[in-house]
Amino acid sequence: MVAIMTATPHTDAPPTDRPVRQLLAASVGNAVEWYDWYAYTFLATYIAGAVFPKGANDSLVPLLSTFAVFAVGFFMRPVGGLLMGAFADRHGRRSALTVTILLMGGSSLLVGLTPTYAAVGVLSPVVLVLARLLQGLSVGGEFAASTTFLVESARPGRRGLFSSFQYVSTTAGQLLASGVATLLVDTLNEGRMDGWGWRVPFVLGTVLSLVGFWIRRGAQETRSEEQRRAPRPGLLEGLRRHPRESLLICGITMGGTIAYYTWTSYLPTYAELNAGVAKSDALLAGTISLAFFGVLQPLGGLLSDRFGRRPLLLFFGVGFALLSVPLLHALRDSFVVLLLVQCAGMVLLTGFTSISAAVNAEVFPARVRAAGIGFPYSFTVAVFGGTAPYVGTLFKELGHAGVFPWYVAALCLGSSLVYLRLPETAHGELRR
């Protein structure tokens, strides 16, 4: 496995003459992408009431259906990671980033215009599923292209710092989605939220996508001249020629994605269902903890540039393996307790999120880097991250809510075993 991640000399320097603009192009667009994606999660209970018929005896049935659609969107992410990653490897990172943000804008508008079940019957969930499939395609491609773009834009010794902006911008998008949802819940009555209020964030997301598209058009391409002259890689070349690297990314990501989606997306709903926390309190605690999380990311990136990637990954993996169960079991009907639990998890999670883009980019050579990262990463996220809300809600439905924290801990323990054997790559050059 050491051979997998041994760095090769890199003669083509990354485009460092406009680092701030590069960060802005990647970060603003990525924030818009994730704002659109996460608005769905924060407003899941309202979407459930509008798009799905209510179960005869159990109010959790529409919510389960909504989270099932959430998971369906995740299973398009590997397709997006493969297709848009290959597009980025063939035609450039910037071109791929402009395509993904236009896809997200269109799918966000489709969610906002989805007709209700009362108006059109089964066509309503069909439209929602189609919108989530397009969003999944866009987000899968976004991660593949923006991860590669960010890390290739970094100066030597700053890949960890640049990598951290992947989740700074992701968190900014989540924060905006959570903030908009909280504002709507606090200002509109239940009837208006159920009727039209939940649609507003998705229409806003379409407008923001156009802004992101305009910013990204001015970004500088990071693919080297040597790569542009070389024969274009095949669609499955990354998987076919680098199977061990692909499996390595799956192991690295498994624990990180379940912890990330549990703590940043599902925890407000989990607290509502299992601890009786009020909906508005849950959303507010999520918003505050997300802001705290975003501030931590550059610190984690800088620490990894100085001390290495593996110590931070082990801090995350072992920490969550030991503390997931006591933290989630500590939840009760208290805003303060929920906020403390969320912030504690965010500190541990930073060990993974702040450097995951750098770690992934350091695994694959430049020729197939975007597609090589995109498919295994998005596949793992789909299997473990995208299903987290559904699995957690299903355990509650089956009367075994206490099993879910152990599920999170087990996956983080599995990734920790991978981190123990992971060679250090922080101070080498990117592979050509």
Steps between C-alpha positions, in 0.01 A plus 500: 500500500797731555568480129155630427564837655868552430529842341654551157686816406268758354659732247193707412447759772140575591357837399590701809484851355132540594449280809228716657299507180539123464373450855209735435399326178503156664352610831211719383381246248539214744306691767212552258504132402475388861248764597263349243581145612451558872191718477320173429622345827410793721150523353438124475198498732321766290584330171368173643161655573469657156631226272410169667166364624482463877501150646178383655640436848852638510620855428855374439402341167520823293828596670648159424394544137666843489826364638481211254495757218793672673691170479400451134670829416816370662505196276529727197812654651735218390367539145559873519845447650594264218348693208591853609834383638586351162380823338734698729793270416432535128385861461623678810395561860349843432271372222370224726433745784288725278291204382435366851374830637257544210367150563448582866316822420257323271432216741448742790237684300330169427477423873355844566234452235407141593119470508332364813366149536153645557517673159651237269522178703790265435655741245609716795755254646609410145597863432680518835697183428603635159619825658702311763658279233621811316625649826689180575661506155608860557635454853696187407665688215553807717705315760717330239576820311525746788719271712745466215480870414565616858796273571664561161467877561698483825859610549743238637438439869150648487293214359344433840398864540350518151334163558325636808306748287310207350313472829517871584288559191291188555429621852420849373240344270357293783503803729313707247246222447455454875477874557240550228298203630517632857394847390202362310391273785523787749317757285234298318218311665465126448238535229713728285809285547305192394345686208779699334769597752708186452533579127671838548853366577506295179399791277767711673751223431437529128589869508815433703606230252508758221724721715735206561508423128607856422782489759632165382530611141792721606696225675841381378531144371726276713553217254861516376602546140647151506162356599324695226733358235477142628240254366168534679443242775220246464184525707595208728878535480535612862313196630661259259862608547483605866268258684696508827491879511124487445453259791725717715276803445198290599667405828610856571150637433276242667520627857528864399184505296274332759628734773472805276142444387390396846642807671445769237170392340307236691565601862220764517246241381656232724464733800135571410414131469699360793535782753189710439696815407281769340543537125605867520755426777645211301545717190656786701748267674592356161562846359727609789702176497547522122648849535740365765588208271581729206741705709689186603576377147799721404657426838479128427647551153794701637569241770509224239747696286731522798451169682357272230166357391499177699497651853189703420325204339568285808378780728172491310460124458594386849315791657174415329541128559523566875262795540215458246289289736539713818449825305180389325365337816560826689235681293188612681235771468750783547632754251827537693567126512429460129734789418780357715462155343509647151806718569691212660438290191606787273841519670562131440359513148745772398778241509341343193322778314780758501737272307288247314541684168879504535518135606284391207693708246831364628387143426447528123726620216395816315392323180199333667485699825149646469326182383720285725390696805143560390363148464634314809445801726144562381417130509610476862309815591190357332520172690578637846436876502192532284320225689578641847170692544299206370683241714471715812128563444442132418663389827262736679206359304600146600534596866882471510613863487796422729664280233575790265784653712673160506468482121680837469773391743563172318553667163738757652696218662530331159643814342740544792660165412560636149652821637747299710652352184481818293839633383563870563468720189483854637855600410543336160407622153176416325523197272524580131 
